[in-house]
């Protein structure tokens, strides 16, 4: 079991290094001297210095097993030392990191996308080893869902009966707007029908009737995903956990439009600025989630977990203020909106992921 876990962690770390190196191919390459060969072993161009001037490959090519493991660890943990300069700023001065990268001072830092790819794989490696701190009970969830939706249907039916009584009085001339009450009764009946459809494990496809065939297809896909998730929540959670890292990049395009809403008429900040901000912010939040997960699994760290939860909005506040040059008040009210937007983005991401997994 220990060997499996160790192999899984090394595999995820190696995959994270390869992904990050794909984003920054020039980083993490070793070699500080000339090879004995007079020409580059990659493109055959004559060698002049420590690197080929034509393709960029290092002139000194290692061919030992020790050098292979050195390159792996170098690529995972070093990034030419940039990772150690990037992480402290990411944790405490995220706005400065964001602004310096946007302004072009990039040689000392890991790029946002390379860091994001590395952090994604590292975080989900931690999740795979430690497991989720949240445990799901299929039976308990189904029972709670059934009781809750049955109660909601009963209340909705009582509302229909109440409105029908008022409508009967209005038609008998005992006061009330007949036309308005008729509309209220129709709406209440639709609510009962919708709750009934959900109670039967189906989402009402009638909501997409006015959107044509495409809208109906989307509603049916969501309905299928809903039924599978409701029927076996443990399997759904397992699939989501194993697929989330593959589609985690969706968090970036889902988040950027919400950042634009905070500066809709600004000419100072472009979509590129918001993308860098979002990517660095997501990288830190993923690392924070991994740390919280580890502390919750180990236990006896309630105060520290609470402190990390509280630090998340403070981190967004600091990043906003320094990255965009905002006043305290400007950063404060935008932090509240970003917190709300983050919940919306997570909901959208979970919905898209559930549909893709259930497809």
LOPA-435911 format. One record per residue (C-alpha): residue number from 1; residue in one letter; x, y, z negated. Coordinates in Angstrom, 3 decimals. Example, Ala and Ser with C-alpha at 12.3 -4.5 7.8 and 13.67 -1.06 7.14 Angstrom:
// residues 2
num|residu|u|v|w
1|A|12.300|-4.500|-7.800
2|S|13.670|-1.060|-7.140
//
This chain:
// residues 359
num|residu|u|v|w
1|X|0.000|0.000|0.000
2|X|2.824|2.382|-0.878
3|X|4.591|1.574|2.364
4|X|1.445|2.272|4.358
5|X|0.987|5.628|2.637
6|X|4.615|6.577|3.165
7|X|4.489|5.593|6.818
8|X|1.269|7.535|7.286
9|X|2.757|10.666|5.689
10|X|5.932|10.425|7.793
11|X|3.843|9.880|10.890
12|X|1.715|12.943|10.204
13|X|4.763|15.043|9.379
14|X|6.523|13.953|12.534
15|X|3.400|14.714|14.552
16|X|3.187|18.142|12.957
17|X|6.798|18.818|13.817
18|X|6.290|17.777|17.430
19|X|3.197|19.952|17.746
20|X|4.922|22.947|16.195
21|X|7.998|22.434|18.328
22|X|5.771|22.313|21.397
23|X|4.555|25.782|20.440
24|X|8.094|27.002|19.719
25|X|10.363|24.792|21.855
26|X|13.487|26.858|21.221
27|X|13.290|26.553|17.438
28|X|14.957|23.847|15.422
29|X|17.480|22.849|18.080
30|X|20.851|21.930|16.712
31|X|24.230|22.283|18.336
32|X|26.896|24.826|17.738
33|X|29.622|23.803|20.146
34|X|30.361|22.754|23.695
35|X|29.943|19.222|24.933
36|X|32.878|17.472|26.547
37|X|30.882|17.305|29.757
38|X|31.608|20.171|32.146
39|X|27.956|20.338|33.230
40|X|24.606|20.294|31.458
41|X|23.285|16.765|31.013
42|X|19.751|17.993|31.685
43|X|20.031|20.097|34.860
44|X|23.711|19.688|35.872
45|X|24.400|23.442|35.720
46|X|27.991|24.369|34.759
47|X|28.351|24.912|31.019
48|X|29.632|28.264|29.836
49|X|28.703|28.523|26.160
50|X|26.948|26.525|23.453
51|X|23.730|26.374|25.489
52|X|22.966|25.910|29.150
53|X|22.206|29.282|30.740
54|X|19.857|27.593|33.232
55|X|17.525|25.371|31.167
56|X|18.458|26.294|27.575
57|X|19.484|22.823|26.402
58|X|22.247|22.754|23.809
59|X|25.624|21.826|25.180
60|X|26.454|19.619|22.198
61|X|24.330|16.467|22.475
62|X|24.191|14.231|19.403
63|X|24.019|10.476|20.000
64|X|24.049|9.017|16.489
65|X|21.241|7.640|14.334
66|X|22.115|10.084|11.546
67|X|21.788|12.983|13.973
68|X|18.368|11.693|15.043
69|X|17.023|11.774|11.466
70|X|18.688|15.138|10.918
71|X|16.828|16.538|13.930
72|X|13.540|15.113|12.631
73|X|13.937|16.600|9.157
74|X|15.298|19.790|10.669
75|X|12.254|20.137|12.888
76|X|9.801|19.308|10.089
77|X|11.212|21.345|7.242
78|X|13.554|23.949|8.651
79|X|12.390|25.648|11.871
80|X|15.865|27.252|11.893
81|X|15.165|28.605|8.395
82|X|12.151|30.584|9.579
83|X|9.665|28.494|7.627
84|X|11.307|29.519|4.346
85|X|11.107|33.179|5.295
86|X|7.534|32.842|6.544
87|X|5.863|30.947|3.699
88|X|6.641|33.411|0.871
89|X|5.284|36.292|2.939
90|X|2.286|34.206|3.971
91|X|1.489|33.522|0.318
92|X|2.052|36.974|-1.195
93|X|2.446|39.553|1.580
94|X|0.291|38.153|4.410
95|X|-0.558|41.583|5.778
96|X|3.110|42.475|6.181
97|X|3.772|39.166|7.955
98|X|0.820|39.749|10.278
99|X|1.744|43.337|11.074
100|X|5.430|42.592|11.681
101|X|4.591|39.779|14.069
102|X|2.084|41.935|15.961
103|X|4.595|44.779|16.185
104|X|7.211|42.478|17.720
105|X|9.506|41.676|14.776
106|X|9.258|37.918|15.318
107|X|12.753|36.438|15.296
108|X|12.660|35.808|11.525
109|X|9.233|34.166|11.338
110|X|7.410|31.091|12.565
111|X|4.789|32.042|15.126
112|X|1.129|31.866|14.012
113|X|0.167|28.967|16.272
114|X|3.273|26.891|15.427
115|X|2.652|27.432|11.719
116|X|-1.037|26.603|12.122
117|X|-0.292|23.319|13.913
118|X|2.259|22.331|11.287
119|X|-0.044|23.224|8.410
120|X|-3.023|21.394|9.933
121|X|-1.196|18.096|10.174
122|X|0.499|18.540|6.810
123|X|-2.778|19.382|5.072
124|X|-4.677|16.441|6.497
125|X|-1.764|14.159|5.631
126|X|-2.246|15.264|2.023
127|X|-5.983|14.625|2.292
128|X|-5.389|11.141|3.713
129|X|-3.015|10.228|0.890
130|X|-4.884|11.750|-2.031
131|X|-8.396|11.260|-0.750
132|X|-11.203|13.748|-0.997
133|X|-11.910|15.062|-4.504
134|X|-15.603|14.944|-3.606
135|X|-17.285|11.558|-3.774
136|X|-20.446|10.806|-1.833
137|X|-23.127|8.365|-2.861
138|X|-25.285|7.188|0.010
139|X|-28.115|5.996|-2.190
140|X|-28.134|9.050|-4.414
141|X|-28.020|11.450|-1.498
142|X|-30.867|9.757|0.336
143|X|-32.971|9.647|-2.821
144|X|-32.386|13.310|-3.598
145|X|-33.077|14.303|-0.005
146|X|-36.319|12.294|0.109
147|X|-37.597|13.758|-3.152
148|X|-36.724|17.313|-2.166
149|X|-38.269|17.216|1.276
150|X|-41.402|15.454|-0.026
151|X|-41.868|18.256|-2.556
152|X|-41.343|20.857|0.163
153|X|-43.968|19.199|2.349
154|X|-46.462|19.121|-0.522
155|X|-45.951|22.821|-1.210
156|X|-46.301|23.668|2.462
157|X|-49.536|21.666|2.662
158|X|-50.917|23.493|-0.377
159|X|-50.131|26.790|1.345
160|X|-52.055|25.637|4.436
161|X|-55.068|24.764|2.307
162|X|-54.923|28.125|0.513
163|X|-54.753|30.049|3.792
164|X|-57.560|27.978|5.281
165|X|-59.736|28.873|2.282
166|X|-59.001|32.580|2.766
167|X|-59.756|32.241|6.481
168|X|-63.117|30.599|5.716
169|X|-63.995|33.461|3.366
170|X|-63.038|36.031|5.992
171|X|-65.202|34.372|8.622
172|X|-68.088|34.353|6.134
173|X|-67.746|38.117|5.744
174|X|-66.189|38.066|2.280
175|X|-63.163|40.202|3.230
176|X|-59.927|39.633|5.078
177|X|-58.451|40.043|8.547
178|X|-59.623|37.014|10.520
179|X|-57.074|37.390|13.328
180|X|-54.127|37.758|10.942
181|X|-55.262|34.847|8.796
182|X|-55.594|32.652|11.867
183|X|-51.988|33.433|12.756
184|X|-50.884|32.716|9.183
185|X|-52.663|29.362|9.186
186|X|-51.045|28.409|12.515
187|X|-47.600|29.327|11.179
188|X|-48.137|27.343|7.987
189|X|-49.241|24.297|9.991
190|X|-46.110|24.557|12.125
191|X|-44.024|24.612|8.949
192|X|-45.712|21.423|7.729
193|X|-45.061|19.794|11.089
194|X|-41.389|20.812|11.038
195|X|-40.897|19.489|7.504
196|X|-42.628|16.281|8.504
197|X|-40.297|15.873|11.462
198|X|-37.280|16.334|9.199
199|X|-38.777|13.899|6.689
200|X|-38.981|11.303|9.460
201|X|-35.315|11.833|10.270
202|X|-35.895|13.942|13.382
203|X|-35.374|17.590|14.082
204|X|-38.260|19.268|15.914
205|X|-37.313|19.597|19.574
206|X|-40.214|21.954|20.122
207|X|-37.974|24.825|18.999
208|X|-36.065|24.411|22.260
209|X|-39.108|24.107|24.496
210|X|-38.831|27.698|25.618
211|X|-35.139|27.259|26.529
212|X|-35.624|24.785|29.327
213|X|-34.031|21.370|29.757
214|X|-30.623|22.517|28.513
215|X|-32.075|23.734|25.236
216|X|-33.984|20.486|24.780
217|X|-30.813|18.460|25.407
218|X|-28.971|20.467|22.744
219|X|-31.827|19.976|20.275
220|X|-31.887|16.241|20.954
221|X|-28.111|15.981|20.434
222|X|-28.401|17.814|17.116
223|X|-31.322|15.573|16.177
224|X|-29.294|12.432|16.835
225|X|-26.396|13.763|14.805
226|X|-28.786|14.693|11.989
227|X|-30.292|11.209|11.899
228|X|-26.900|9.502|11.821
229|X|-25.575|11.804|9.117
230|X|-28.704|11.358|7.017
231|X|-28.767|7.585|7.489
232|X|-25.136|7.034|6.515
233|X|-23.536|10.129|4.959
234|X|-20.447|8.224|3.784
235|X|-19.632|7.089|7.336
236|X|-20.285|10.581|8.655
237|X|-17.948|12.144|6.087
238|X|-15.292|9.547|6.928
239|X|-15.543|10.340|10.641
240|X|-15.463|14.057|9.973
241|X|-12.357|13.771|7.817
242|X|-10.563|11.744|10.477
243|X|-11.595|14.016|13.336
244|X|-11.481|17.456|11.737
245|X|-7.770|18.017|12.345
246|X|-8.161|17.266|16.055
247|X|-10.684|20.053|16.469
248|X|-9.379|22.416|13.795
249|X|-8.183|24.792|16.529
250|X|-11.873|25.630|17.077
251|X|-11.741|27.624|13.845
252|X|-9.642|30.268|15.606
253|X|-12.007|31.163|18.502
254|X|-14.983|30.856|16.147
255|X|-13.436|33.352|13.704
256|X|-12.040|36.008|16.037
257|X|-15.428|37.480|17.124
258|X|-16.371|38.020|13.479
259|X|-13.096|39.874|12.906
260|X|-13.927|42.092|15.880
261|X|-17.230|42.981|14.218
262|X|-15.267|44.598|11.385
263|X|-13.559|46.980|13.852
264|X|-16.066|47.227|16.729
265|X|-15.134|50.704|17.958
266|X|-11.452|50.763|17.061
267|X|-8.928|51.341|19.836
268|X|-5.998|50.587|17.542
269|X|-6.696|46.882|17.169
270|X|-7.194|44.456|20.043
271|X|-8.362|40.851|20.070
272|X|-4.715|39.789|19.934
273|X|-4.333|41.501|16.539
274|X|-7.405|39.698|15.227
275|X|-6.162|36.345|16.577
276|X|-2.814|36.682|14.795
277|X|-4.625|37.713|11.601
278|X|-7.041|34.786|11.779
279|X|-4.366|32.199|12.578
280|X|-2.097|33.196|9.708
281|X|-5.079|33.434|7.354
282|X|-6.362|29.977|8.323
283|X|-2.871|28.537|7.825
284|X|-2.747|29.826|4.264
285|X|-6.297|28.728|3.452
286|X|-5.510|25.203|4.641
287|X|-2.438|25.094|2.413
288|X|-4.562|26.403|-0.438
289|X|-7.160|23.691|0.180
290|X|-4.442|21.032|0.087
291|X|-3.114|22.388|-3.209
292|X|-6.602|22.501|-4.732
293|X|-7.329|18.966|-3.545
294|X|-4.123|17.688|-5.137
295|X|-4.848|19.430|-8.435
296|X|-8.420|18.140|-8.537
297|X|-7.292|14.573|-7.909
298|X|-4.643|14.757|-10.605
299|X|-7.035|16.404|-13.073
300|X|-6.353|18.561|-16.153
301|X|-5.821|21.615|-13.981
302|X|-9.184|23.344|-14.177
303|X|-7.774|26.782|-14.957
304|X|-5.220|26.592|-12.154
305|X|-7.837|25.402|-9.646
306|X|-10.088|28.286|-10.666
307|X|-7.205|30.713|-10.252
308|X|-6.503|29.421|-6.743
309|X|-10.165|29.793|-5.795
310|X|-10.104|33.384|-7.038
311|X|-6.868|34.089|-5.199
312|X|-8.412|33.265|-1.805
313|X|-10.473|36.504|-1.496
314|X|-7.604|38.509|-3.024
315|X|-5.316|37.074|-0.341
316|X|-7.752|38.207|2.367
317|X|-7.892|41.641|0.760
318|X|-4.096|41.996|0.778
319|X|-3.828|40.771|4.336
320|X|-6.531|43.162|5.528
321|X|-5.054|46.167|3.818
322|X|-1.479|45.724|5.019
323|X|-2.200|44.316|8.468
324|X|-4.693|47.006|9.462
325|X|-3.438|49.875|7.283
326|X|-6.746|50.195|5.419
327|X|-7.621|52.072|2.260
328|X|-8.512|50.118|-0.868
329|X|-12.218|50.662|-0.265
330|X|-11.957|49.806|3.420
331|X|-10.193|46.544|2.651
332|X|-12.554|45.787|-0.252
333|X|-15.828|45.959|1.651
334|X|-14.365|44.097|4.627
335|X|-13.228|41.324|2.278
336|X|-16.836|40.739|1.264
337|X|-17.899|40.499|4.891
338|X|-15.010|38.179|5.761
339|X|-16.035|35.874|2.901
340|X|-19.544|35.734|4.336
341|X|-18.216|35.252|7.859
342|X|-15.991|32.424|6.644
343|X|-19.026|30.524|5.373
344|X|-20.783|31.059|8.705
345|X|-17.734|29.869|10.651
346|X|-17.414|26.773|8.477
347|X|-21.095|26.022|9.048
348|X|-20.692|26.407|12.810
349|X|-17.546|24.281|12.779
350|X|-19.246|21.552|10.734
351|X|-22.258|21.550|13.075
352|X|-20.133|21.330|16.213
353|X|-17.938|18.654|14.661
354|X|-20.907|16.580|13.497
355|X|-22.468|16.662|16.956
356|X|-19.168|15.705|18.601
357|X|-18.548|12.863|16.165
358|X|-22.089|11.527|16.509
359|X|-22.092|11.797|20.310
//
